[in-house]
């Protein structure tokens, strides 16, 4: 277990073999990821970096002004590096697309280490219902910028094998 602190932020608790819930929002909650191209860019970048950092993504969603991820890292002390790369890489790519070089995209991120199974399933469901909560769709299945469809397909496949 390792603590990481900053004078302006609460400490980050890093525990190996634990699930983490991350929330990050854009500067001033501005809807910077306003097109399918923007959202797809975040999805592809997050998947690429998850592979590089050996992170197991279990649930995620991206909306125009924030995202949530539920994952287990190979090494908990690399969460900060992963987040720096994810937010930095997506910022650069979004700014190139929008011809807004130097624009600040992401404000910050918050991480929470899951304490128990209840925490895990609460965050898992929260992530998939987030587009409904914010009024983008009526059913989580309608929002293609989340892990919902993949999760449902995986669970159906597993049920068929029983």
C-alpha positions in Angstrom: 0.0 0.0 0.0 1.3 3.4 -0.9 0.0 7.0 -0.2 0.5 9.8 -2.7 -0.3 13.3 -1.5 -0.4 16.8 -2.9 -1.0 19.9 -0.8 -4.1 20.8 -2.7 -5.7 17.4 -3.1 -6.8 14.6 -0.8 -4.3 11.7 -0.6 -4.5 8.8 -3.1 -4.4 5.4 -1.6 -2.8 2.9 -3.9 -3.5 -0.8 -3.1 -2.4 -3.6 -5.5 -5.0 -6.1 -6.6 -7.9 -3.7 -5.8 -10.6 -2.2 -8.0 -10.6 1.6 -8.6 -13.3 4.0 -9.7 -12.1 7.1 -11.5 -14.1 10.2 -12.4 -12.6 13.0 -14.5 -14.3 16.1 -15.8 -13.5 18.7 -18.4 -12.5 22.3 -17.4 -15.6 24.1 -16.2 -17.6 21.0 -17.2 -17.6 22.3 -20.8 -19.0 19.8 -23.3 -15.7 19.6 -25.2 -16.4 16.0 -26.4 -19.3 17.1 -28.5 -19.2 14.8 -31.5 -19.0 11.1 -32.1 -15.5 11.6 -33.4 -14.4 13.2 -30.1 -16.1 10.4 -28.1 -14.6 7.6 -30.3 -11.2 9.1 -29.9 -11.4 8.9 -26.1 -12.7 5.3 -26.3 -9.9 4.2 -28.6 -7.2 6.0 -26.6 -8.4 4.6 -23.3 -8.4 1.1 -24.6 -4.9 1.4 -26.1 -3.5 2.8 -22.9 -5.2 0.2 -20.8 -3.4 -2.5 -22.8 -0.1 -0.6 -22.4 -0.5 -0.3 -18.6 -2.0 -3.8 -18.2 -5.2 -2.4 -16.8 -8.3 -4.5 -16.8 -11.2 -2.2 -17.7 -14.5 -3.7 -16.4 -16.8 -0.7 -16.8 -16.5 2.7 -18.4 -18.5 5.6 -19.9 -17.6 8.8 -21.7 -19.9 11.8 -21.9 -19.4 15.2 -23.5 -18.0 16.7 -20.3 -16.8 13.8 -18.1 -16.0 10.1 -17.8 -16.0 7.3 -15.4 -13.9 4.1 -15.3 -13.9 1.1 -13.1 -10.8 -1.0 -13.4 -8.0 -3.0 -11.7 -4.5 -1.9 -12.5 -1.5 -4.3 -12.8 0.3 -1.9 -10.4 -1.7 0.5 -8.3 1.2 2.9 -8.1 0.9 3.5 -11.9 -2.7 4.9 -11.7 -1.3 8.5 -11.7 0.9 7.8 -14.8 -2.0 6.1 -16.6 -4.3 9.1 -15.9 -1.7 11.6 -16.9 -1.2 9.7 -20.2 -4.9 9.3 -20.8 -5.8 12.9 -20.1 -2.7 14.3 -21.8 -3.1 12.2 -25.0 -6.8 12.8 -25.4 -6.3 16.5 -24.8 -3.6 16.8 -27.5 -5.7 14.8 -30.0 -8.9 16.7 -29.3 -7.1 20.0 -29.6 -5.7 19.0 -33.0 -9.1 18.0 -34.2 -10.7 21.3 -33.0 -7.7 23.4 -33.9 -7.5 24.6 -30.3 -3.8 24.0 -29.5 -3.0 24.7 -25.9 -6.5 24.5 -24.7 -6.9 22.9 -21.2 -9.4 20.0 -21.6 -9.4 18.0 -18.4 -9.8 19.6 -15.0 -8.8 16.8 -12.7 -9.6 13.3 -11.7 -10.7 11.6 -8.5 -10.0 8.0 -7.7 -11.7 5.7 -5.1 -10.4 2.3 -4.1 -13.4 -0.1 -3.8 -13.7 -1.4 -0.2 -16.1 -4.3 -0.9 -18.3 -6.0 -3.4 -21.2 -3.6 -2.7 -19.0 -0.6 -3.7 -17.9 -2.4 -6.9 -21.5 -3.2 -8.1 -22.8 0.3 -7.1 -20.1 2.0 -9.2 -20.5 -0.6 -12.0 -24.3 0.2 -12.3 -23.7 3.9 -11.8 -21.4 4.0 -14.8 -23.8 2.2 -17.2 -26.8 4.3 -16.1 -24.9 7.7 -16.3 -26.0 8.6 -19.8 -29.6 8.1 -18.7 -29.1 10.1 -15.6 -27.8 13.0 -17.7 -30.6 12.8 -20.2 -28.6 11.7 -23.3 -30.6 8.5 -23.7 -33.6 6.7 -22.2 -31.9 3.3 -21.9 -28.2 2.5 -21.3 -28.2 0.3 -24.3 -28.7 3.3 -26.6 -25.4 5.0 -25.5 -22.7 3.4 -27.6 -19.8 5.2 -25.8 -19.8 2.9 -22.8 -19.0 -0.7 -21.9 -22.7 -1.5 -21.5 -23.2 -3.4 -24.8 -20.0 -5.3 -24.5 -20.8 -6.2 -20.9 -24.3 -7.4 -21.8 -22.9 -9.5 -24.8 -20.3 -11.0 -22.5 -22.8 -11.9 -19.9 -25.2 -13.4 -22.5 -22.3 -15.5 -23.9 -21.4 -16.7 -20.4 -25.0 -17.6 -19.7 -25.3 -19.6 -22.9 -22.3 -21.7 -21.8 -23.9 -22.7 -18.5 
